[in-house]
Amino acid sequence: MVPDNWYPLAAEPLPDRESVRLRLAPLARVVDGETTTELPLGVLLAGALRGGEPVWLHEEEVPRSGVVVVRTNQRARGPDGSVHVWTARAKGTGGGEGSSGLRFDVVEE
């Protein structure tokens, strides 16, 4: 079974026929006998599946070790005492190559 926090990135060739870009694809899951399509909770990639513009990733942006994106709220005061608030994101290396548990061409009895 694929972990709940794993979402497939479908590979699509670019016009140069050498490069590949990745697109977030919806994942159908069976919950209580019903098939549902779940979307990621975050807004970085899921916005594309919720009717926004497609989000493309170049294959070199997603290494085999994975990627961790951390979102934090930032707050600072200006020289005049005004408050400035923003959301920051930091990208880091994942925890290593993992296994989604996804299997292809398997026959179960």
Buried (B, 14 or more C-beta within 10 A) or exposed (E): EBEEEEBBBEEEEEEEEEEEBBBBEBBEEEEEEEEEEBBBEEEEBBBBBEEEEEBBBEEEEEEEEEEEEEEEEEEEEEEEEEEEEEEEEEEEEBEEEEEEEEEEEEEEE
